[in-house]
Amino acid sequence: MRAVTLAVEPTTEQDDAITTGLWSAIEPEFLTLLHWDPAVKVLTLPQEHPLLGWKVCAVQECRKAARSIDDLCSTCRKRRTAISELSWEEFLSTTKPHRRSIDLGHCTVSQCPRPRQSSRQPLCSAHLYQQREILRLPLNTFLAHSEVVPLPRFGPCLVAACTRDRVGKDPYCLAHRKRWRDARLRDAVTDEDHWRRTTPGITEDNKVSLRGLPSRVAAEVVYGLQERTKDGIKNILWRLRPLCDLARARRVGSLSDLETVTLSRANRVLRDSLVTYARRRGRNPETERHEDTWDLAIFGVNGTLPFTEISQPWLREATKRWAFDDLPRRRGHSIAGALQTRVNSIAQLSASLRLQREDHGDIPAFLTHTDITSFCNRLAYLTQNGTISAHRRTACCRDVRHLLSRMRALGLTRSGEPLAGLADEFTLGPDDIPDEPEDAEAGKDLPIEVMRHLRAHLDALEETNCVEMRVAVELTIDTGRRPDELCHLHLDCLDRDQDGKPVLVYDNIKAHRQGRRLPISETTAAVITAQQQRVRKRFPDEPVDKLMLLPSPSLDGRPEQSGQPLGQGIGGGVVDAGRAAGHVVDQQVTYVTVGDLVSVDHLGD
């Protein structure tokens, strides 16, 4: 295969610098794994790799790549629909009536570089004509004939994404020659040059063509695959190829230029992942702190933190400085949410200044306590018309008071700092904080009937989710530990005390207390032992100290990044249990408190 030289879109110096940085960050070993040749620009995903691999179609003698949903290639899936009367086993054992090759080999004539016609006609068109019309010999005799000599290639197909050779004087390979004819006659395409640049290459099972893409887009794809693989994320062949074809068709200079609103969910998720990894390369907390939207992964935290709702530059910068100071003192998996709540409170102050002052609050030296009073009155109005809750009003006032106080403590009112000139009276006093509303609602504990139904139907929970979900629910019922703590239980979390009684060894993540020991029942110990055996069977070659009791769906036995999936699974079970028990359950239930589940142990029969 040879590269076709085609004109590309002009790039800026910044694009060139980003592209060079991405390629330099890609490890040679990873390029070797993908059989990457910069002249060919085609990725070859290894079949047996746990995160880059793919399955072969389950049908007998079919060598095409299958989708994981049914282990069938697209052709066999269509054939299965047409002959649904066969059982699954009969269908898999039935040889395909027409086998199409998954790639295009060379002519069988020795040293002839021209492409063969097909797997059934292993000669190029010229040699096939010579065999049938001139010499009229069987194939084996024809190949040994003295007049049969190799012929020069016609050159590469002029479609940018294609790696195949032309089959004659036409500028395209056999497949693209047919596609161009169909495009002209059926779709009325007239711009042949644009069609050459944007049409996809010919699908070959484990290959993804990056030809015809700007170097930056190709670098973003390869670098993103490398980082996703390092993080234990499965890369699916039949999702990667359409995204690359779409980027080529839309002629974008970067994957970030693909408009997400027009993408399918699968394309959007993969695009966002690749763009995020490319954006993070070379960044550090010192560079990220100056952005208006922070990628908290740079700080070792999940999520993002936007400051864009704060319109005054001085207030936005001061809020960034507070957040930069506050981040190191936080731990857990809800850091982004806690910070965003406080930033949103400052955004309410920003909106009040923007709407109620002629200068929109852009000059801090002009602000007085009257502006604070206006802010408090606006929150009262928003509470009265139902825009925010009474609880949110109180929390917002407390947040603003705390943050303004902390900003002053950080020295941000000094000359040259964001709050320079801000009057001391621009703050909230104790009397400015409204009282907490009385909670007149009934307790939030789930009804006993709901909890009994949930415990009695653990088998159904396992069927609709997975065995790990059932184990997690049983552990929550017996131990009362938080979802995050359960998700991070090590495989060897079961121990015995001096009396031989079982204990659970866990980390109290919220209180930052490691290696806590909690007595548990023998029944729960048996649940843990059975789960340990399942994990060891699933990951026989992984070291025990690297495995978790409740591994994520990834192939390396690591835990979920948070307890959110577990909480959502339990919440779904509670909704079903509540309906079955005759209770009206809020559709928005996505988690259950630890106390709800612990109470099950004290319900009796």
N, C-alpha and C positions, 0 to 999 in steps of 0.2 A: 504494500500500500504506500502511495506517495501523496504528499500534501499538495493541495491545489492553492495557488496563490491568488487571493481575492482581496480587493480593496476593503478596508474596514473603516468604521466610523472614527473620526478624529478624537483623540483623547487629550485631556489636560495634563499638566505636570503633576497635579495632585493625584489624578487617576493612575499615572505611571508610577508614582511613589507608592501608592497603596498596592498596586499590582505586584511591584517588585518585592514589597514587604511580605505579601501573602505567599508568593512562591518561595521566598527564602525561609519562611516558617514551616514549609512542608518538608517532612523528613524523607530522606532518600529511600529508607526502608519501606515507607508507605507507598511511594511511587513505584517501587519494585513490586510490591504486593499487588498493585493494580495494573501491572504491565504497562506503565505509562511511557509513551514515546512522544516527546514534544513535537516531532515532525508529523506524527499520525493523529494525535489528540483524541484518542479513544480510550475510555476506561474499560478494563476487563475485570469484573467482580469475581473473585474466587468462590467456587461453589461450596466448599466445605468450611469456609470461614464462619464463625458463630454470629458475627454481626454484619458481615458483608455478603454472606452466602445466599444461595437460592436453592429451591427444590426443583428436581426434574419431574415432569408430568408423570402421574401414576399409571397412565395407560401403557400397556405392553408395547415395547419398541418405540415409544415416543420419547424424543430427546429434548423437547422444548421446555422452557422454564414454566413452572406452574405458580399460580397464586396460592398463598397459604390458606385461603378460605376453603378451598375444596381440593387442593392438590392436582388441579387440572390446568392445562394450558388453555388459551382462549379458543383454539380450534376444537379441542376435545370437549370443552364446555358446551360449545354450540352443538356438537354432535350428540352429546349426552341429552340435551334438551329435545333433539329430534327423535331419539330412540329411547325414550324414557321407560318403555316396557321392560327393558333388560334390568336385572338386578345390578347392584353396584359391583359385585364381584364379577359378574358376567361381562359387564361393560369394560372393566379394567383388563380383563384377559383377552378382549377382542382386539386384534391388530387393526390399526387404522387402515381404511381402504386406500387412501392416497397419502403417502408419506412425502412431505415437503422438507427439503434440506433446510437447516437453520443457518447456513452460511453458503458462500459461493466459492467453490474450489477452482483450481486451474484446470485447463484442458489436460486430458490424460496423455497426450503426446509428449514425449520427453522434452523437458525444458521449454515448453510452449507456455508463455506467460498469460495468454488470453483466457478469459473466464469460460468455464464450461457452460453448456446450455442448462443442465439440471443434473440431479443425482442419477436419473435414468438415462440421460444423454450426456455422458461425461466428456464430450468433445466440444470445442469451440465451434461457432457457426461455420467457419471456413473449412475446418477439418471434417465436420459432419457432412458438409456438402461433398467434399472430396471422397469420403468413405461411401456415401450412398449413391451419388450420381456419376462419379468418375471411375473409381477403382471397384466399387461394389463388392467389398470384401467384409467378412466378419471382423469384429472389433480387434480380436487378438492378432489376426493375420494383418489387418490394416496397420496396427501399431508397429509391426516389424518390417513393413514395406520400405524399400529404399527411397521412394519418392515422398514419403511422409517426413517432413522436416518441421521444426518449430517456426512459428511466425512471430513477427514483432507485435508488441502491444499497440493498441490504438491510443493509449493515454488515459488519464483518469477522467471519471465522470465529472462534469462541471458543476454539479450540485454541491454547495459548500459543505454540507454535512456528510456527504457520501464518501466512502473509502473504496468503492468498486471501480473497475475499469470500464471504459466504453466497449461496446460489442461490435462497433462498425464505425462508419463515418459520422453517425449522429453524435452529438456532444454528450450523450448520457449513457449510463448503463441500461441494461434491459429493463429493470424495474422502473427507473426514473423516466425512461423514454415513454413507457405506458402511462405513468403518472402525469407527465407533461401533456400528453395527448388528451387525457381525461380532463385535465385542468382547462385546456383550451376549449374543448368541445362541450363539456358539461357545465363548467363553472365560468366560462367566458373570460378566463384570465388572459391578459394581453401583455403585462409587464413581465417578460421572461427573465430579465436580470433580477428583479425583486423576488421572483419565484425561486430562482436558483439559490438565493441567499437565505431564504426563510423556510423552504420545505424540509421536512425531517429526512434523516437518513433511513436506510433500510434496517428494520429491526433484526438484530441478531441476539440470541438468547441472553448472554451474560455481558454484552457490550453496551456501553453508553457513549454516544458520539458527542464530543465537545467541539467538533469542527464547526466553523462558521460563527462561533461565539467570540466576543471580545475577550482578550486575555484576562481582563479583570474578572469577568463572569466565570471563566474556566477556573481561575485561581480560587474564587469564592466557593465553587462547588467542591474542588479537591480538598481545599483546606478545611471546609466545613465537614466533609466526610471524615477526615482525619480526626478532628476534634470530637465529633459525635461518636466515633469508634472508641476513642480514649475514654469517653464518659459512659461507655456501655450501652449506647443507643443503637437499636437495630436499624439498618439502612436497607430499605426495600427497593429492589431493582425496578419494579413496575410502577413505583412512584417517582423515582429519580429521573427516569428517561423522559416522561411527559413534561416535567418541569423544565428540563434543558431544552426540549423542543419548543416549549412555549416562550422561553427567553429568546431563542433564536427567531421565532416567528414575529415577535414584537420588537426585535432589534434594540433591546435595552443595553445600556452601557454597564449596568450593575443589577444584580438581583433585587436590590432595594428599589429600583425603578419600576418593578412590576407592581401594578396597582392591586392591592389585596382584595378589594371589593369585587373584582372580576374573576378571582381565582376560586377553584373548588376548595373544599376544606382540606383535603389531602395536600394539594399544591400549596395552600396558604401556610399550613403547619410546617412543611418542609422548607419552604422559602424563608419563613421567619427564623427558623432554626439556623439555616446556613448564613443568613444575613447577620444574625446575632453573633455567631462565632467570628465572622469576619470583622465586625465592628469592635469586638472586644480585643482583638489582637493589638498588642502594643500599648494598650491603655493601662493606666494605674490610678489609684485614688487621687493623686495630685492633679492629673489631667481631667479626670471625671468630675471632680468637684466644681468645675467651672461650667459644666453643661447645664442646660435648663431642664433636662430629664436625665436622671441618673440610672444607669444600669447597675443595680446593687450587687450583681455578681462580681463586679470589680472590687467591691469591699468585702467579698466573702459571704454575701447574703442573697437570698432569693428575691426576685421581683424587681420592680422599677419604682422610681420616686420622681414624679413630675412636679415641677414648680411653676408650670406655665400659667396657672390660674391666678398667680400673683402678678398684677400688672405694673406696680411701681418698682423700678429697678433697684432702688435702695432697700426696699422691704424684701424683695426676692433675694438679693445678695445676702442680707442679714439672716434670712431663713436658711439659706444654704450653709452659712457659717455655723448656725446653730446645729443643723442636721449633721454636718461633718464632725462637730464636737460630740454630739450625742451618740452617734453610731457605735463607737467602740465599747460603750457601756451596756449594750443590749445583747441579749442572747435568745435563742429559741428560733422557731420557724415562723413567727408572726411579726417580725421586726418591720417589714415593709408596711404592713397594715397599721401598726402603731404609729410609725412616723408619718404615714400619709394622713392619718386622722388629725394630727397636730398641724401639718402643713395645710390641710383643708380649713382648719380654724383660722389660720393666718390669711388664707384666701378669702374668708368671709370678711375679715377686717379690711383687706385690700378692696373688695367690692364695695364696702361701705364708703371708704374714702373716695373711690372713683366716682360713685354715684351722687355723693352728697357734698362734694367740694368742687368749686369752680376750677381749681388747679389740679383736680383729680388725685390729690394727695401725693403729687410728684416731688414736693419740696418738704422734707421732714422738719425743717426749722419752723415752719408755719403751723404745725399741728399743735393742738391744745387738748385739754381734757374735754372740751365741748365735743370734739370729734369722737372721743371714747363714748360719751353719752349718746351721741347719734348712732354709734355702732350698737350699743346695748338696746336702744329703741328699735333699731332695725331687726335685731334678733327676736325681740318680743313680737314684732309685727309678723315675721316669718313663722313664728310658733303659732300665732293666733290664726293665720290662714292655712295652717297645716303643711307648710313647706318643710319645716324641720320639727322635730319632736321637742318636748319640754326638756327631756334628758339631754338631747343634743345641744340645746341652748345653754344649759348649765355647763356642760363639758367644754363647749366652745369658749365661753368666758374664762374658764379656768385655764384652758390651753393658752389663750392669748396673754393672760396675766403671767403665766409661768414663762412663756417664751420671751416676752419683752423683758422680764426680770433677768432671765438667763443671758439674753443678748447684751444687756448692760454689764453684767458680770464678766462677759468675755471682752469687754473693752471696746465694743463696737460704736460707742458714742464719742470716742476720741476724735480729734481732728484727722481727717483723711480716711476715716472709717465710714461704713455705710450709714450709720445712724448719727453722724456728726451733726450737732445742732438740735437734736431732738430734745424737747423739753421734758423735765422730770415728771411733769404733771400728765404726760401722755402715757398713762398706765391705768390698769384696773385695780381698784381697792377692794377690800373684803366686802364692802357694802354693794359693790357693783355685780357681785356674783349672785344670781338668783338661787333660791333654795331648791334643793332636789325635790321633784314631784313625788308625792306619796304613791307607793305601789299598791293599788287596790286590787290588782289582779290575783287570781287564785294561784296557788303554788304551781311550779312547772313540772313537778314529778309526773311521770306517765302513769295512767291508771293501772291497777294491779292486773286487770284482765289482759291488757295489752302486753305486759311483761310476761305473763304466763304463756300467752300465745306465742310470743317470740321464742321463749325457751323451748317450747314444745315443738317448734318447727325449725329447728336448726338444720335438719336434713334439707328442707326446701331452700334455706338460705345458701347452703353449700351448692345446691344444684343451679341456682340462679346466679351465683357469683363464682366462688372457687373454694377449695378446701382451706386455703389460708384465711379467708374471710371468716369461715366458721370457727377456726382455731382462735382467731383474734377476738371474736365475740365471746367465746367460752372463757378466754383468759381475762377479758374485761369484767365479765360477770363475777369471777372468783377473786380477782386481785384488785379491781378498781383502778388500774393504772391507765394513764392517758394514752390516746392513740399513738402519739409520737414515741412514747416510751416503748410501747409494744412493737412498733415497726423497727425499732433499733435494738431489739433483744438479740443477743448473740446466740449462736447455735448451742453453745455449752452453758446456757443460762440456768440450767437445772442443777441444783446441788443438794447436799444433805447436811443437816446440823449434827451436833454431837450425839443427839438421841436417835439419829437416823431418819428424822422427819424431813420431808422435802421443803426446799426453799427456792424462791425465784430470785435470781441475781439480775438486777436491772439498774439503769442509770436514771436518776431523777433529773431530767433535762431542764425543767423549769427552774428548779432550785439549785442546779449545777452541783448535784451531789452524786458521785459516781459509786458504782459497786454496792448499791443498797441491797439488803437481803430481806425478803418478805416470805413468811411461812405460808404455804399453800396446802391444799388437800391432796390426798393420793390420787383422787380422780383427775384433778387438774394436772398433776405430775404425769399421769398416763397420757393425757392429751399432748403434753409437751414431748414426751418420749416418742409417741407415734409420729409427730411432726418432724422430729429430729431424723427419724429413719427415712421419711419421705425426702427430706432435703439432701441427705447423704446419697440416696439413690439417684437423685436428680443431678447432683454435682459430685460425682465420685472422685474426681481428680483435683478438686479445689482444697486447699488447706482448711482445716476446721476453724482456725482463728480468723479466716476471711469470710466465713459464711454467717448468714443471719437465719434466725428461726423462721421469719416470715419474709422470704426474699421477694423482690419485685419481679415482674415478668421478664426482666433482662436475663441474659444468659451467664452472668457471672456471680449470682447469688448475693448481690448487694441489696440493701434495704431500699424502701421507698424514701424519697427525699423528705416527705412529711407524712403526717397521719391523716391528711385530707381524704385520700381514697378510702381509707378504713372508716373514717367518720361518715363519708357519704354512703358507703355500703351499709353501715349500721342504720343510718337514717332511713334508707330505702326499706330496710327490713321492718323498722318501726312503723312506717306508713302502712305497709301491707298488714302488719299485725294489728294495728289500730282499726283498720277497716274490717278485718275479719272478726274482731271482737265487738264490732258495732259502734265504734267511736268515730267521731269526726276528727280527722287528723290533718293538720296544716300541710298543704302541698309543698311548702318551702322547707320542711324538715330535712336538714342535711347532716346533722350530727346529734349525738345523744350525750348528755352529761354522764360522768362516771357514776354519780350517785344513783342515777336511774337504773343502771345495769347492776350495780352492787346490791341494790335492794331485792333483786330476784332471789338471791340466796336466802332471804329471810321470809319468803312468801309461804313456805310450807307446801303441802300437797293439796 
